[in-house]
Amino acid sequence: MSSMNTPRVAVITRTKDRLILLERSIKSVHQQTFTDFIHVIYNDGGDKKAVEELVAKYEHLTNGRVKLMYNKESRGPDAAFNVPIKSVDSEFIAIHDDDDSWHPRFLELMVAHLDKTKVKGVIARTDRIYESISNNAIRIQDRDQYMPHLSHFSLYDLFAENFAVPISFMYAREVFKKVGYYDEAIRVSGDWEFVLRFMRFYDIEKVDPGYPLAFYHVRPSNSGILGNSIYDPSKSHVQYHTKLANRFLREDLEKGSLGYGYLFNVGNAERARGWELEEMQRRIHELSDKIDSQAQLIASSKLSLRGVKRAAKEKLKNTARKVKAKIRR
């Protein structure tokens, strides 16, 4: 248990020049029913004054539970985990990136499960939210349950897919003694590599109260600062996954035994097939939308044509009546 002056949970938010998203995340964190936490907002090379003004705007909600940190030069995503984590003390760690959100009972139910079971890590039932940002407004387009088929989590499955997206995962700070911190040399997917090390020593359990507790927001149509790295047109995720797979495999070869390298590369192959299927599904969905759109245009064109025909017939009838009337005279 934590001491009287030490919060039970450290909530870590990485941000850089995404005020519209950061504002949503501040509301998400500070509308929690569980309030024994410190919220560390780590501004990794973004506009310092703008973030300070935004946090000040919500002083009535944050109630002194925010610690603002600023780095003039961006240090990268995993340094943006380690620096704020090490800057405070707490019993548990929760990552709340600036573009994601929580159900108000997230912290309450996650802490309760950790207390009850004494496991070192838990993952919340999560929904994936598809959205887009334009004209400084967020528009929700669709949603689905993220990996609904997983009720239990295995290390083997983790090699194929990262089921522990940061917004859904909470764990005990004490694991750093065995697991270590986030690897700052990894520019993309460092959170995944951390969970792979975590599961080498500890199991993870699922918290599912019958509704989603975490919301993983994705913006396939946005790029740049407002986009998601998984939809980066440069395919940096694929590049770094491959580098990670190569690193693990080299470590296996040096040891002269099969281990993480073999399993990760098997998972990499499965993941590549999954991406191909997702791309095919996306194209089918786009074609289906185009067909529906064309069908609607054709249908409306037919209706318009019928209207023109009716109007022409009426005009001919009126003309015929006038001609007949003249003939009778």
Secondary structure as GFF3:
##gff-version 3
##sequence-region A 1 329
A	DSSP	beta_strand	9	15	.	.	.	ID=ss1
A	DSSP	alpha_helix	19	30	.	.	.	ID=ss2
A	DSSP	beta_strand	37	44	.	.	.	ID=ss3
A	DSSP	alpha_helix	48	57	.	.	.	ID=ss4
A	DSSP	alpha_helix	59	62	.	.	.	ID=ss5
A	DSSP	beta_strand	66	71	.	.	.	ID=ss6
A	DSSP	alpha_helix	79	87	.	.	.	ID=ss7
A	DSSP	beta_strand	92	95	.	.	.	ID=ss8
A	DSSP	beta_strand	101	102	.	.	.	ID=ss9
A	DSSP	alpha_helix	106	117	.	.	.	ID=ss10
A	DSSP	beta_strand	121	124	.	.	.	ID=ss11
A	DSSP	beta_strand	126	134	.	.	.	ID=ss12
A	DSSP	beta_strand	137	145	.	.	.	ID=ss13
A	DSSP	alpha_helix	155	160	.	.	.	ID=ss14
A	DSSP	three_ten_helix	166	168	.	.	.	ID=ss15
A	DSSP	beta_strand	169	172	.	.	.	ID=ss16
A	DSSP	three_ten_helix	173	175	.	.	.	ID=ss17
A	DSSP	alpha_helix	176	179	.	.	.	ID=ss18
A	DSSP	alpha_helix	190	201	.	.	.	ID=ss19
A	DSSP	beta_strand	205	207	.	.	.	ID=ss20
A	DSSP	beta_strand	214	218	.	.	.	ID=ss21
A	DSSP	three_ten_helix	224	226	.	.	.	ID=ss22
A	DSSP	three_ten_helix	229	231	.	.	.	ID=ss23
A	DSSP	alpha_helix	236	255	.	.	.	ID=ss24
A	DSSP	alpha_helix	260	328	.	.	.	ID=ss25
###
